[in-house]
Amino acid sequence: METILKVNNLTKKYDGFTAVSNVSFEVKEGEIVGLLGPNGAGKTTTIHMLLSLLEPTSGKIEIFGKDLFKNRENILSRVNFVAPYSPLPYNLTPYENLTVFSFLYAVKNRKNRVESLLEEFQLQKFRNSRTGSLSAGEQTRLSIAKAFINDPRLLLLDEPTVHLDPLIAREIREKIYYKMRVIKGGVLWTSHNMKEIETMCDKIIFLFNGKIFAEDSPENLKRSFGKEDLEEVFIHLSKEAEKQTYDD
């Protein structure tokens, strides 16, 4: 099974503050990995480094077996992401936004691809509306549609369903799951929705203060800590990590 993403001893420091500290993990073909932790744990900083928006202080990122910062353009053409803090241009319509990104990613058969995504993500009736006039949920669906414009082999998801109602969120999760299986890609997924993570992820990495505090499958984590669900595991790990920090 191909390793899609490999991170070795990734560290990011800001003027003496360490946001991410010696983090190492892998995402393999067909695998969905959850990156969990309380606010400020280093999840978004990690994703920004994987997108080369931030340069690591030290460590190495390999995507598709190549060094990210030496092969940035080639690698990022096969990567995409969704994040609520990165909205699409409000003054463009959904059709225009998807068309622009189809050019940025050099997508073939652009018109057919855009039309297909508008239909698949139930955005046809909004195709000529300004993106800024759409509801938060509709904008989220558009962002996820954008994330599939280039059939990414690595998909980075930062709270992808945060503005969606439960029914639409479930439909979107199913789309992500099956589309990535067809593409044979890997997914790194952050969320505070523990039920979502437990349902979707093959493996979970728990961060606290920029360090990996626990890593295993959802079932093994529940079994190891004697908890019935992942939310209880999250609460337990958060308390243990905080206690260890104070003890240190």
C-alpha positions as a Markdown table, in Angstrom:
| # | Residue | x | y | z |
|---|---|---|---|---|
| 1 | Met | 0.0 | 0.0 | 0.0 |
| 2 | Glu | 1.5 | 3.3 | -1.1 |
| 3 | Thr | 2.4 | 5.9 | 1.5 |
| 4 | Ile | 0.7 | 9.1 | 0.4 |
| 5 | Leu | 2.0 | 11.4 | 3.2 |
| 6 | Lys | 5.0 | 10.9 | 5.5 |
| 7 | Val | 5.9 | 13.4 | 8.2 |
| 8 | Asn | 9.2 | 13.1 | 10.1 |
| 9 | Asn | 10.0 | 15.1 | 13.2 |
| 10 | Leu | 8.0 | 18.1 | 12.1 |
| 11 | Thr | 8.6 | 21.2 | 14.2 |
| 12 | Lys | 7.4 | 24.8 | 14.0 |
| 13 | Lys | 8.6 | 27.5 | 16.4 |
| 14 | Tyr | 7.6 | 31.1 | 16.7 |
| 15 | Asp | 10.0 | 33.3 | 18.7 |
| 16 | Gly | 10.6 | 30.7 | 21.3 |
| 17 | Phe | 7.0 | 29.3 | 21.3 |
| 18 | Thr | 6.8 | 25.7 | 19.9 |
| 19 | Ala | 3.5 | 25.2 | 18.1 |
| 20 | Val | 4.4 | 21.8 | 16.7 |
| 21 | Ser | 7.1 | 19.6 | 18.2 |
| 22 | Asn | 8.8 | 16.6 | 16.6 |
| 23 | Val | 5.5 | 15.2 | 15.1 |
| 24 | Ser | 5.8 | 12.1 | 12.9 |
| 25 | Phe | 3.1 | 10.1 | 11.2 |
| 26 | Glu | 2.0 | 8.6 | 7.9 |
| 27 | Val | -1.2 | 8.5 | 5.7 |
| 28 | Lys | -1.4 | 5.6 | 3.4 |
| 29 | Glu | -3.4 | 5.0 | 0.2 |
| 30 | Gly | -7.1 | 4.5 | 1.1 |
| 31 | Glu | -6.6 | 5.6 | 4.7 |
| 32 | Ile | -8.4 | 8.4 | 6.6 |
| 33 | Val | -6.4 | 9.7 | 9.5 |
| 34 | Gly | -8.0 | 11.9 | 12.2 |
| 35 | Leu | -5.8 | 14.7 | 13.7 |
| 36 | Leu | -7.4 | 15.6 | 17.0 |
| 37 | Gly | -6.7 | 17.8 | 19.9 |
| 38 | Pro | -8.0 | 20.8 | 21.9 |
| 39 | Asn | -7.8 | 24.3 | 20.5 |
| 40 | Gly | -4.2 | 25.4 | 20.2 |
| 41 | Ala | -2.9 | 21.8 | 20.0 |
| 42 | Gly | -1.1 | 22.4 | 16.6 |
| 43 | Lys | -3.6 | 20.9 | 14.2 |
| 44 | Thr | -4.1 | 23.8 | 11.9 |
| 45 | Thr | -0.4 | 24.7 | 12.0 |
| 46 | Thr | 0.4 | 21.2 | 10.9 |
| 47 | Ile | -2.0 | 21.4 | 8.0 |
| 48 | His | -0.6 | 24.8 | 6.9 |
| 49 | Met | 2.9 | 23.2 | 6.8 |
| 50 | Leu | 1.5 | 20.3 | 4.7 |
| 51 | Leu | 0.1 | 22.9 | 2.3 |
| 52 | Ser | 3.5 | 24.7 | 2.3 |
| 53 | Leu | 1.8 | 27.9 | 3.6 |
| 54 | Leu | 4.2 | 27.7 | 6.6 |
| 55 | Glu | 7.8 | 26.5 | 6.4 |
| 56 | Pro | 8.8 | 24.1 | 9.2 |
| 57 | Thr | 11.5 | 25.1 | 11.6 |
| 58 | Ser | 12.8 | 21.5 | 11.2 |
| 59 | Gly | 11.7 | 18.1 | 10.1 |
| 60 | Lys | 10.6 | 16.7 | 6.7 |
| 61 | Ile | 7.4 | 16.3 | 4.8 |
| 62 | Glu | 7.2 | 13.8 | 1.9 |
| 63 | Ile | 4.1 | 13.6 | -0.2 |
| 64 | Phe | 3.8 | 10.9 | -2.9 |
| 65 | Gly | 7.4 | 9.9 | -1.9 |
| 66 | Lys | 8.9 | 13.3 | -2.7 |
| 67 | Asp | 10.1 | 16.2 | -0.6 |
| 68 | Leu | 7.3 | 18.8 | -0.5 |
| 69 | Phe | 9.5 | 21.9 | -0.5 |
| 70 | Lys | 11.7 | 20.6 | -3.4 |
| 71 | Asn | 8.7 | 19.5 | -5.5 |
| 72 | Arg | 6.1 | 21.9 | -4.4 |
| 73 | Glu | 4.3 | 22.7 | -7.7 |
| 74 | Asn | 4.1 | 19.1 | -8.9 |
| 75 | Ile | 2.9 | 17.8 | -5.5 |
| 76 | Leu | 0.3 | 20.5 | -4.8 |
| 77 | Ser | -1.3 | 19.9 | -8.2 |
| 78 | Arg | -2.5 | 16.6 | -6.7 |
| 79 | Val | -3.5 | 18.0 | -3.2 |
| 80 | Asn | -6.5 | 19.9 | -2.1 |
| 81 | Phe | -8.1 | 21.1 | 1.2 |
| 82 | Val | -11.2 | 22.4 | 2.9 |
| 83 | Ala | -11.2 | 24.8 | 5.8 |
| 84 | Pro | -13.9 | 27.1 | 7.2 |
| 85 | Tyr | -11.3 | 29.9 | 7.6 |
| 86 | Ser | -10.5 | 29.8 | 3.9 |
| 87 | Pro | -13.7 | 30.9 | 2.1 |
| 88 | Leu | -13.9 | 31.1 | -1.7 |
| 89 | Pro | -14.2 | 34.6 | -3.3 |
| 90 | Tyr | -17.6 | 36.1 | -2.3 |
| 91 | Asn | -18.0 | 38.2 | -5.5 |
| 92 | Leu | -17.8 | 35.1 | -7.8 |
| 93 | Thr | -20.6 | 32.7 | -8.5 |
| 94 | Pro | -20.2 | 29.0 | -7.7 |
| 95 | Tyr | -19.8 | 28.3 | -11.4 |
| 96 | Glu | -17.1 | 31.0 | -11.7 |
| 97 | Asn | -15.2 | 29.8 | -8.5 |
| 98 | Leu | -15.1 | 26.2 | -9.7 |
| 99 | Thr | -14.0 | 27.4 | -13.2 |
| 100 | Val | -11.2 | 29.5 | -11.8 |
| 101 | Phe | -9.9 | 26.6 | -9.8 |
| 102 | Ser | -10.2 | 24.3 | -12.7 |
| 103 | Phe | -7.7 | 26.5 | -14.5 |
| 104 | Leu | -5.4 | 26.8 | -11.5 |
| 105 | Tyr | -5.3 | 23.0 | -11.3 |
| 106 | Ala | -5.0 | 22.6 | -15.1 |
| 107 | Val | -8.1 | 20.3 | -15.2 |
| 108 | Lys | -9.0 | 18.7 | -18.5 |
| 109 | Asn | -12.6 | 19.0 | -19.8 |
| 110 | Arg | -13.1 | 21.9 | -17.4 |
| 111 | Lys | -16.7 | 22.7 | -18.3 |
| 112 | Asn | -17.9 | 19.1 | -17.9 |
| 113 | Arg | -16.0 | 18.8 | -14.6 |
| 114 | Val | -17.5 | 22.0 | -13.2 |
| 115 | Glu | -21.0 | 21.0 | -14.2 |
| 116 | Ser | -20.6 | 17.6 | -12.7 |
| 117 | Leu | -19.5 | 19.0 | -9.4 |
| 118 | Leu | -22.3 | 21.5 | -9.2 |
| 119 | Glu | -24.8 | 18.7 | -9.7 |
| 120 | Glu | -23.1 | 16.3 | -7.4 |
| 121 | Phe | -23.0 | 18.8 | -4.5 |
| 122 | Gln | -26.5 | 20.1 | -5.1 |
| 123 | Leu | -25.3 | 23.6 | -6.2 |
| 124 | Gln | -27.0 | 23.8 | -9.6 |
| 125 | Lys | -29.7 | 26.2 | -8.4 |
| 126 | Phe | -27.0 | 28.5 | -7.0 |
| 127 | Arg | -24.7 | 28.4 | -10.0 |
| 128 | Asn | -25.2 | 32.1 | -10.9 |
| 129 | Ser | -25.6 | 33.5 | -7.4 |
| 130 | Arg | -22.9 | 35.4 | -5.7 |
| 131 | Thr | -21.0 | 33.0 | -3.3 |
| 132 | Gly | -21.3 | 35.7 | -0.6 |
| 133 | Ser | -25.1 | 35.4 | -0.7 |
| 134 | Leu | -25.1 | 31.7 | 0.0 |
| 135 | Ser | -25.7 | 30.3 | 3.5 |
| 136 | Ala | -22.8 | 29.0 | 5.5 |
| 137 | Gly | -23.8 | 25.4 | 4.7 |
| 138 | Glu | -24.0 | 26.1 | 1.0 |
| 139 | Gln | -20.6 | 27.8 | 1.0 |
| 140 | Thr | -19.2 | 24.7 | 2.8 |
| 141 | Arg | -20.7 | 22.4 | 0.1 |
| 142 | Leu | -19.0 | 24.6 | -2.6 |
| 143 | Ser | -15.7 | 24.5 | -0.8 |
| 144 | Ile | -15.9 | 20.7 | -0.7 |
| 145 | Ala | -16.8 | 20.6 | -4.4 |
| 146 | Lys | -13.8 | 22.8 | -5.1 |
| 147 | Ala | -11.6 | 20.3 | -3.1 |
| 148 | Phe | -12.5 | 17.6 | -5.7 |
| 149 | Ile | -11.9 | 19.7 | -8.8 |
| 150 | Asn | -8.5 | 18.0 | -9.3 |
| 151 | Asp | -9.3 | 14.5 | -8.0 |
| 152 | Pro | -6.7 | 15.0 | -5.2 |
| 153 | Arg | -4.7 | 12.0 | -4.0 |
| 154 | Leu | -4.2 | 13.8 | -0.7 |
| 155 | Leu | -7.1 | 15.6 | 0.8 |
| 156 | Leu | -6.6 | 17.8 | 3.9 |
| 157 | Leu | -9.9 | 18.5 | 5.8 |
| 158 | Asp | -10.0 | 21.1 | 8.7 |
| 159 | Glu | -13.5 | 21.0 | 10.2 |
| 160 | Pro | -15.1 | 20.3 | 6.8 |
| 161 | Thr | -18.7 | 19.8 | 8.0 |
| 162 | Val | -18.8 | 22.4 | 10.7 |
| 163 | His | -21.6 | 24.5 | 9.1 |
| 164 | Leu | -23.7 | 21.6 | 7.7 |
| 165 | Asp | -26.9 | 20.2 | 9.2 |
| 166 | Pro | -26.7 | 16.5 | 10.2 |
| 167 | Leu | -28.3 | 15.1 | 7.1 |
| 168 | Ile | -26.2 | 17.1 | 4.6 |
| 169 | Ala | -23.1 | 16.4 | 6.8 |
| 170 | Arg | -23.7 | 12.6 | 6.5 |
| 171 | Glu | -24.2 | 12.8 | 2.8 |
| 172 | Ile | -20.9 | 14.8 | 2.4 |
| 173 | Arg | -19.0 | 12.3 | 4.6 |
| 174 | Glu | -20.2 | 9.5 | 2.4 |
| 175 | Lys | -19.2 | 11.4 | -0.8 |
| 176 | Ile | -15.7 | 12.1 | 0.6 |
| 177 | Tyr | -15.3 | 8.4 | 1.7 |
| 178 | Tyr | -16.3 | 6.9 | -1.7 |
| 179 | Lys | -14.7 | 9.5 | -3.9 |
| 180 | Met | -11.3 | 9.1 | -2.1 |
| 181 | Arg | -11.6 | 5.3 | -2.4 |
| 182 | Val | -12.1 | 5.7 | -6.2 |
| 183 | Ile | -9.2 | 8.1 | -6.4 |
| 184 | Lys | -7.1 | 5.8 | -4.1 |
| 185 | Gly | -6.0 | 8.7 | -2.1 |
| 186 | Gly | -5.4 | 9.5 | 1.6 |
| 187 | Val | -7.2 | 11.9 | 3.9 |
| 188 | Leu | -6.0 | 13.9 | 6.9 |
| 189 | Trp | -9.1 | 15.0 | 8.8 |
| 190 | Thr | -9.5 | 17.4 | 11.8 |
| 191 | Ser | -12.7 | 17.9 | 13.6 |
| 192 | His | -14.2 | 18.5 | 17.0 |
| 193 | Asn | -17.1 | 16.2 | 16.0 |
| 194 | Met | -16.0 | 13.0 | 17.7 |
| 195 | Lys | -18.9 | 10.9 | 16.2 |
| 196 | Glu | -17.8 | 12.0 | 12.8 |
| 197 | Ile | -14.1 | 11.1 | 13.4 |
| 198 | Glu | -15.1 | 7.8 | 15.0 |
| 199 | Thr | -17.2 | 7.0 | 12.0 |
| 200 | Met | -14.8 | 8.1 | 9.3 |
| 201 | Cys | -11.2 | 7.5 | 10.5 |
| 202 | Asp | -9.1 | 4.4 | 10.3 |
| 203 | Lys | -6.5 | 5.9 | 12.7 |
| 204 | Ile | -6.4 | 8.8 | 15.1 |
| 205 | Ile | -3.5 | 11.0 | 16.1 |
| 206 | Phe | -4.1 | 13.0 | 19.3 |
| 207 | Leu | -2.1 | 16.2 | 19.7 |
| 208 | Phe | -1.6 | 18.3 | 22.8 |
| 209 | Asn | 0.7 | 21.3 | 23.0 |
| 210 | Gly | 2.1 | 20.4 | 19.6 |
| 211 | Lys | 3.1 | 16.9 | 20.5 |
| 212 | Ile | 1.6 | 13.5 | 19.7 |
| 213 | Phe | 0.1 | 12.2 | 22.9 |
| 214 | Ala | -1.7 | 9.1 | 21.6 |
| 215 | Glu | -2.1 | 7.3 | 18.2 |
| 216 | Asp | -4.2 | 4.3 | 17.3 |
| 217 | Ser | -7.5 | 3.2 | 15.7 |
| 218 | Pro | -10.7 | 4.5 | 17.3 |
| 219 | Glu | -11.6 | 1.0 | 18.5 |
| 220 | Asn | -8.2 | 0.4 | 20.1 |
| 221 | Leu | -8.3 | 3.8 | 21.8 |
| 222 | Lys | -11.7 | 3.1 | 23.3 |
| 223 | Arg | -10.5 | -0.3 | 24.4 |
| 224 | Ser | -7.2 | 1.0 | 25.8 |
| 225 | Phe | -8.8 | 3.7 | 27.9 |
| 226 | Gly | -12.0 | 1.8 | 28.8 |
| 227 | Lys | -14.3 | 4.3 | 27.2 |
| 228 | Glu | -17.6 | 3.8 | 25.3 |
| 229 | Asp | -17.1 | 6.4 | 22.7 |
| 230 | Leu | -14.4 | 8.7 | 21.2 |
| 231 | Glu | -15.7 | 11.8 | 23.0 |
| 232 | Glu | -14.9 | 10.2 | 26.3 |
| 233 | Val | -11.5 | 9.2 | 25.1 |
| 234 | Phe | -10.9 | 12.8 | 23.9 |
| 235 | Ile | -11.9 | 14.2 | 27.3 |
| 236 | His | -9.7 | 11.6 | 29.1 |
| 237 | Leu | -6.7 | 12.3 | 27.0 |
| 238 | Ser | -7.1 | 16.0 | 27.3 |
| 239 | Lys | -7.1 | 15.8 | 31.1 |
| 240 | Glu | -4.2 | 13.4 | 31.1 |
| 241 | Ala | -2.1 | 15.5 | 28.7 |
| 242 | Glu | -2.8 | 18.7 | 30.7 |
| 243 | Lys | -1.9 | 16.9 | 34.0 |
| 244 | Gln | 1.3 | 15.6 | 32.5 |
| 245 | Thr | 2.2 | 19.2 | 31.3 |
| 246 | Tyr | 1.6 | 20.6 | 34.8 |
| 247 | Asp | 3.6 | 17.7 | 36.4 |
| 248 | Asp | 6.5 | 18.4 | 34.0 |
